[in-house]
Amino acid sequence: MVDIFDILGPIMVGPSSSHTAGAARIGNMARILLGDKPVSAKIHLHGSFAETGSGHGTDRAIVGGLLGMHPDDLQLTYAFEEAKKCGFQYSFDEINLRDAHPNTAVIVLTGEKGKKLTMQACSVGGGRIMVNKLDGIDVNFTGDYNTLVVRNRDENGSVAAVTSILNQCRINVANMSVCRHKRGGDALMVIETDESVKPIQLDFLSELPGILSVTYYDKNKGEASDDD
Amino acid sequence: MTIDSMQDIFNLMAARKKPFWEVILEADMEERQVTREESMAKMLVVWQAMKDASDTYTGTRHRVSGLVGGDGMKMRQYAKRGHAMSGGYVSDVIAEALSMAESNACMRRIVAAPTAGACGVLPAVLLPLSKYAEYEELNQHQILEALYVASGIGSVIAYKAGIAGASGGCQAEIGTASAMAAGALVALRGGSGKQIGDAVAMALKNLMGLICDPVAGLVEVPCVKRNVIGAVNAVSAADMALAGIKSRIPVDEVIDAMGEVGRRLPVEFRETAWGGLAVSPTGLKIKENLHSKKKQA
C-alpha cells in the first residue's frame, strides 16, 4: 500500500512538490552533508529546474534549504532576504547536464571553516529527492533512510571497521554502497541505516584510522520543521 | 493483507466487520509500525495544516506572474452575499477550493492531497462542514475518519493508476483528488463501502481524459480553477452515490481505465506545457513576458 501520508502530504510551502518542496530538501541535504555552516554557494540548475524554476520558487527553496529551512517553513518565501541578513552569498546559473533527471541541481558549497562540497541531486516527485553525485563520485541515495556519508582513504579494512562499529552499536544497515574515484584515492561509503545514529557514535566513526570525514543525515530531522 | 484495490478494502471491511476508515487506519498502523494514537495524531496534524491554511488566507498575496491572487477572497465575499447560483454549501466549497489552490501558487503552506497542484479539492469539501454548523454538526473524529477514507482511496489510485500530472495528466491529479473527496463525503454521511466505491467511480469517470497543460509550466493557470471543478464534481458524485445511484462500471475498472488513458495521453498534455492552454496565443504571450522579466532580474 502507498503510504497514506504520502497521499495526504507532504505538508509544504507551495506551489510544487517537485520544484519547491524537493528543492528545499536538496538544499537542506547539501547543508547537512557539508558538515559546516554554509557561507557561499554556486547553484547550477538543469532542465525543468532552469526552465520553470523561478516561477516555482525553486531558487528560493534551494537557498532556504541551504539556510536550514524545511519544506514546510513559511520563511522559504523570504529565503533571499534571510540570506542577505546572515551574509550568505549565492549565485544561480543554468547548466546542461547529460543524462540527468529534468529536475536537477548542482550545488557547490563552501562552509565557514573552509569545508567544500559539490553535490548533484534531483527532485523525483512528491517532494522526494535523490542525490546523484558527491564531489564527482557517483552515488545514489534518497534521504528516506538515516544516511551516513563516510569519506575514507581507499585502503583495505576501512569498510569492515565502520560496519563493525555499527554492529556494536546495534545499528542495522539497510543499504550500503562503496564508491571511489580511482584505486588508492579517496573513497566514499554511503550507508543507510534503520536506526538513527547518535552524535557520540559519529565521533567514534570519525576517529577510526583511514576515515577522513563523517557526515550524517537523520531522516526524522530532515522531514519537517520543529516549529513555525 | 495488502491493499491494492478498492475490492481489497471492501473484503477487509467484510472480514473484520469494520468501517472503511478503520481498515485504512489499521493498514497504516501495520505499514508504519505505529500505534492507533500515533497514526491519528499524525492525521490530526494534516487536518490542522489544512485548517490553518484556510483560516489565514487573506487573498492579499499575489504571484510574480500576476496570474494568481485574490480570487478566493472574491468568491468568499460573493458567497457571503447569498445570491450565488450554486448557493449555500456549494458556493462555500468553490471559495475554499480557490483559496487553497491560490495559497499553494502563492507559496503559502498547504497539504499536498494527493499533489500540491490539487491541494484545494479535499479540504474544500470538508472545511465548510467543519466551519459552519448550519451544514452539518461534525466533531473532529468524524473529520479524521473522512481523511482516512480519502487517503485510502488515494493510495489505491496511486498504486493502480498513478497520481502525477507528468505521467497521467490532470485527470490523475484533480481526478484523484476529486475521487478522494467524493468518498470522504459519502463516508461522512454514513454511506456504505459500496456507496463510497460508486462515488469514487463517478468522480473519476466525469474527469477522465482531463489534460495537464499549465501556462508557462506554472501551477497557476488553469490549475487553481481546476481545483473548483474537482471539488464540485466530488459533491455531485457523493450526492448521486448517497441517492443510491450506482456506477455501471465497477470502481476498480474505472481506476484502471483512468490509468490507461493517462499512459496513452500524448506527452504534450502531461505537464510539459507543450499543448492545450499552454500554447494558446495568450498562454504563449504570458510565458514570453515571464521570461523577459526573469532576464531583467
Chai-1 contact restraints between the chains, C-beta under 6 A:
chainA,res_idxA,chainB,res_idxB,connection_type,confidence,min_distance_angstrom,max_distance_angstrom,comment,restraint_id
A,M1,B,I3,contact,1.0,0.0,6.0,A-B,restraint_1
A,M1,B,A27,contact,1.0,0.0,6.0,A-B,restraint_2
A,M1,B,E31,contact,1.0,0.0,6.0,A-B,restraint_3
A,M1,B,S155,contact,1.0,0.0,6.0,A-B,restraint_4
A,V2,B,S155,contact,1.0,0.0,6.0,A-B,restraint_5
A,V2,B,A158,contact,1.0,0.0,6.0,A-B,restraint_6
A,V2,B,Y159,contact,1.0,0.0,6.0,A-B,restraint_7
A,I4,B,D28,contact,1.0,0.0,6.0,A-B,restraint_8
A,I4,B,S151,contact,1.0,0.0,6.0,A-B,restraint_9
A,I4,B,S155,contact,1.0,0.0,6.0,A-B,restraint_10
A,I7,B,P114,contact,1.0,0.0,6.0,A-B,restraint_11
A,I7,B,S151,contact,1.0,0.0,6.0,A-B,restraint_12
A,I7,B,G154,contact,1.0,0.0,6.0,A-B,restraint_13
A,I7,B,S155,contact,1.0,0.0,6.0,A-B,restraint_14
A,L8,B,V46,contact,1.0,0.0,6.0,A-B,restraint_15
A,L8,B,A113,contact,1.0,0.0,6.0,A-B,restraint_16
A,L8,B,S151,contact,1.0,0.0,6.0,A-B,restraint_17
A,P10,B,A112,contact,1.0,0.0,6.0,A-B,restraint_18
A,I11,B,A49,contact,1.0,0.0,6.0,A-B,restraint_19
A,I11,B,V111,contact,1.0,0.0,6.0,A-B,restraint_20
A,V13,B,M107,contact,1.0,0.0,6.0,A-B,restraint_21
A,V13,B,R109,contact,1.0,0.0,6.0,A-B,restraint_22
A,G14,B,N104,contact,1.0,0.0,6.0,A-B,restraint_23
A,G14,B,M107,contact,1.0,0.0,6.0,A-B,restraint_24
A,G14,B,I110,contact,1.0,0.0,6.0,A-B,restraint_25
A,G14,B,A116,contact,1.0,0.0,6.0,A-B,restraint_26
A,P15,B,N104,contact,1.0,0.0,6.0,A-B,restraint_27
A,P15,B,A105,contact,1.0,0.0,6.0,A-B,restraint_28
A,P15,B,V219,contact,1.0,0.0,6.0,A-B,restraint_29
A,S16,B,A116,contact,1.0,0.0,6.0,A-B,restraint_30
A,S16,B,V219,contact,1.0,0.0,6.0,A-B,restraint_31
A,S17,B,A112,contact,1.0,0.0,6.0,A-B,restraint_32
A,S17,B,A116,contact,1.0,0.0,6.0,A-B,restraint_33
A,T52,B,G217,contact,1.0,0.0,6.0,A-B,restraint_34
A,S54,B,K294,contact,1.0,0.0,6.0,A-B,restraint_35
A,G55,B,L218,contact,1.0,0.0,6.0,A-B,restraint_36
A,G57,B,M107,contact,1.0,0.0,6.0,A-B,restraint_37
A,D72,B,R109,contact,1.0,0.0,6.0,A-B,restraint_38
A,L74,B,R109,contact,1.0,0.0,6.0,A-B,restraint_39
A,T77,B,M107,contact,1.0,0.0,6.0,A-B,restraint_40
A,G125,B,A164,contact,1.0,0.0,6.0,A-B,restraint_41
